[in-house]
Amino acid sequence: QVADARLGFSGTLQIAGVRLSTRLGDTLVPLFSADEVQMRFHWLSLLTGNLQATQITAVSPRLTLVKNSADGTWNYTGLLPTNRPAERPSQPPQRILPVLVLRDAQVAWAQLRGGEVHTTGVLTVDAQFNPDAANSALYHLHVEPRLGAGGRGGGARPMAELNGIWDLANSRFSMVM
């Protein structure tokens, strides 16, 4: 679900009110939302039909991971591929990765019990993912967890920063504190 989308002359697509929900049994549960997502791209990529984003910024995004207490399934499970290729190519496909910026982002963990979602924990962060110049399958990430009332605004102060690498080809994170 998207509330509004606008394309600016500066090469920025602004999408407001982004919402994605999934089903756990008979209950519709939230998975992802964002107040706003901004995508900057190269105008020339429109002419070739190969849209290339240079930066994607999500303002107040929220990822809600919900576990069904009855059967142990998660709300994102249906989005994952069910059959993986037997063999991965030795060289990942060449791609141009955009810079990813998360402002006032929340990750929430919850349980579904009796048709109701109960939040069990929340982590609020600011993060930036920068593509590696030499390896198109790597992101260098910098994450600043935040403290405060619900993590949003009002006295939020940085805790220990996390730095690491996200290897897209092997689906691995390596974190260094």
Backbone torsions as a table, in degrees:
resi	resn	phi	psi	omega
1	GLN	NA	135.6	178.6
2	VAL	-132.6	129.9	-179.7
3	ALA	-79.7	-38.3	-176.5
4	ASP	-158.7	147.5	176.1
5	ALA	-142.5	135.6	-179.5
6	ARG	-139.6	141.5	176.7
7	LEU	-109.6	120.9	-179.2
8	GLY	-93.1	160.5	179.0
9	PHE	-68.2	-17.4	-179.6
10	SER	-79.4	-1.9	-178.5
11	GLY	88.9	28.8	180.0
12	THR	-119.5	127.0	173.4
13	LEU	-97.4	122.6	179.4
14	GLN	-111.8	123.6	-179.4
15	ILE	-119.1	125.0	-177.6
16	ALA	-111.9	149.5	174.6
17	GLY	64.5	49.9	-179.0
18	VAL	-80.8	129.7	179.3
19	ARG	-140.9	133.4	175.7
20	LEU	-134.4	124.9	178.4
21	SER	-123.9	156.6	176.6
22	THR	-131.4	170.7	179.1
23	ARG	-105.0	135.6	167.9
24	LEU	-118.4	105.8	-173.7
25	GLY	63.4	-125.2	-179.9
26	ASP	-94.7	2.0	-173.4
27	THR	-104.7	129.8	174.5
28	LEU	-83.6	122.0	-177.0
29	VAL	-124.2	148.2	179.9
30	PRO	-70.7	146.9	174.3
31	LEU	-120.9	-52.0	-177.9
32	PHE	-142.1	142.2	171.6
33	SER	-148.6	157.8	175.1
34	ALA	-154.3	139.0	175.8
35	ASP	-62.6	-41.5	-178.8
36	GLU	-154.2	143.1	172.2
37	VAL	-125.8	126.4	178.6
38	GLN	-113.4	131.2	178.9
39	MET	-124.3	116.2	175.1
40	ARG	-94.4	140.8	-179.2
41	PHE	-146.2	166.1	176.1
42	HIS	-79.7	125.3	178.6
43	TRP	-59.6	-37.4	-178.3
44	LEU	-63.1	-25.7	179.5
45	SER	-67.1	-22.4	175.1
46	LEU	-66.0	-38.5	-177.9
47	LEU	-66.8	-31.4	-179.3
48	THR	-88.0	-7.8	-178.8
49	GLY	79.4	9.2	-179.1
50	ASN	-120.4	83.4	-176.1
51	LEU	-62.3	123.5	-179.2
52	GLN	-120.1	110.5	177.4
53	ALA	-77.3	138.6	175.3
54	THR	-98.8	-28.2	177.6
55	GLN	-154.5	137.8	174.3
56	ILE	-123.0	123.1	-179.9
57	THR	-118.6	126.8	176.1
58	ALA	-110.0	124.3	-179.9
59	VAL	-100.8	123.1	-178.2
60	SER	52.6	48.4	175.7
61	PRO	-74.4	153.1	178.2
62	ARG	-138.5	121.0	174.3
63	LEU	-103.9	120.0	-178.2
64	THR	-112.7	113.4	-179.4
65	LEU	-99.6	113.5	-174.5
66	VAL	-115.0	127.7	177.4
67	LYS	-104.9	129.9	177.0
68	ASN	-77.3	114.3	-178.5
69	SER	-62.2	-27.8	-176.8
70	ALA	-70.9	-41.2	-174.6
71	ASP	-127.8	-2.4	176.8
72	GLY	82.4	3.4	179.1
73	THR	-79.9	156.1	179.2
74	TRP	-109.0	158.2	-177.3
75	ASN	-70.9	-13.5	178.7
76	TYR	-96.5	-10.0	-173.0
77	THR	-55.6	-40.4	-179.1
78	GLY	-67.9	-14.4	179.5
79	LEU	-88.6	-13.3	-178.3
80	LEU	-82.3	145.4	176.7
81	PRO	-64.6	139.2	-178.1
82	THR	-85.8	-29.9	178.4
83	ASN	-121.8	123.1	-179.8
84	ARG	-95.2	148.2	176.7
85	PRO	-62.2	142.7	-177.7
86	ALA	-64.4	-34.4	-176.6
87	GLU	-133.3	132.8	176.9
88	ARG	-92.8	145.5	177.0
89	PRO	-64.5	147.7	-178.0
90	SER	-67.8	-31.1	177.6
91	GLN	-111.6	123.9	177.1
92	PRO	-66.1	153.1	179.3
93	PRO	-62.6	144.0	178.6
94	GLN	-74.9	129.5	178.7
95	ARG	-149.0	159.0	176.6
96	ILE	-104.6	112.9	-178.4
97	LEU	-86.3	140.7	175.6
98	PRO	-83.1	159.4	168.8
99	VAL	-70.9	134.4	177.5
100	LEU	-111.1	128.3	179.6
101	VAL	-124.1	128.2	176.7
102	LEU	-116.3	119.5	179.7
103	ARG	-109.6	123.8	178.4
104	ASP	53.9	49.0	-177.4
105	ALA	-84.9	144.4	176.8
106	GLN	-122.8	138.3	168.3
107	VAL	-114.5	122.5	-179.2
108	ALA	-118.3	138.5	174.4
109	TRP	-108.3	139.3	-177.0
110	ALA	-148.7	165.6	174.7
111	GLN	-124.3	143.8	174.2
112	LEU	-98.4	116.0	178.6
113	ARG	-133.1	125.0	178.0
114	GLY	58.9	34.8	178.4
115	GLY	79.5	3.9	179.6
116	GLU	-120.2	142.7	179.0
117	VAL	-91.4	125.3	178.9
118	HIS	-117.3	115.4	180.0
119	THR	-71.0	132.1	-179.7
120	THR	-110.4	-17.6	179.1
121	GLY	-170.5	152.6	-179.8
122	VAL	-142.1	136.0	173.9
123	LEU	-125.3	127.9	178.9
124	THR	-109.8	134.9	-176.9
125	VAL	-142.1	159.2	161.8
126	ASP	-112.0	138.2	-175.8
127	ALA	-146.7	153.6	173.1
128	GLN	-139.1	133.5	178.8
129	PHE	-116.1	115.8	-179.1
130	ASN	-109.1	128.6	179.2
131	PRO	-65.8	144.5	177.1
132	ASP	-75.3	131.6	-177.5
133	ALA	-66.9	-29.7	-175.1
134	ALA	-97.0	-23.3	-175.9
135	ASN	-129.2	111.1	-174.7
136	SER	-72.3	2.3	178.5
137	ALA	-108.1	7.0	-176.3
138	LEU	-119.5	139.4	168.3
139	TYR	-115.0	139.3	169.0
140	HIS	-97.2	128.2	-175.8
141	LEU	-119.4	147.7	177.4
142	HIS	-131.8	120.4	-175.7
143	VAL	-125.1	131.0	175.9
144	GLU	-116.5	99.6	174.4
145	PRO	-63.2	152.1	-177.1
146	ARG	-127.9	150.4	174.4
147	LEU	-112.0	155.6	175.5
148	GLY	152.3	178.0	-179.9
149	ALA	-64.3	104.3	-178.4
150	GLY	69.4	3.5	178.8
151	GLY	82.0	-10.7	-175.4
152	ARG	-103.4	115.3	174.0
153	GLY	57.8	-156.5	172.8
154	GLY	40.1	78.8	174.3
155	GLY	79.9	11.8	178.5
156	ALA	-62.9	133.0	179.0
157	ARG	-135.6	144.9	-177.4
158	PRO	-65.3	144.1	170.4
159	MET	-102.1	-156.3	178.2
160	ALA	-61.9	133.5	177.8
161	GLU	-82.4	149.3	177.7
162	LEU	-118.3	138.6	175.9
163	ASN	-129.6	150.8	179.7
164	GLY	-177.5	-165.9	-178.5
165	ILE	-131.6	136.3	175.0
166	TRP	-109.8	113.4	179.9
167	ASP	-95.1	102.4	-177.3
168	LEU	-67.7	-34.6	-177.4
169	ALA	-65.3	-33.0	-177.4
170	ASN	-112.6	6.6	-179.9
171	SER	52.0	50.0	-178.1
172	ARG	-129.3	145.8	171.5
173	PHE	-112.0	138.9	172.0
174	SER	-124.1	118.9	-177.3
175	MET	-111.6	144.2	175.6
176	VAL	-129.9	127.7	178.9
177	MET	-90.1	NA	NA
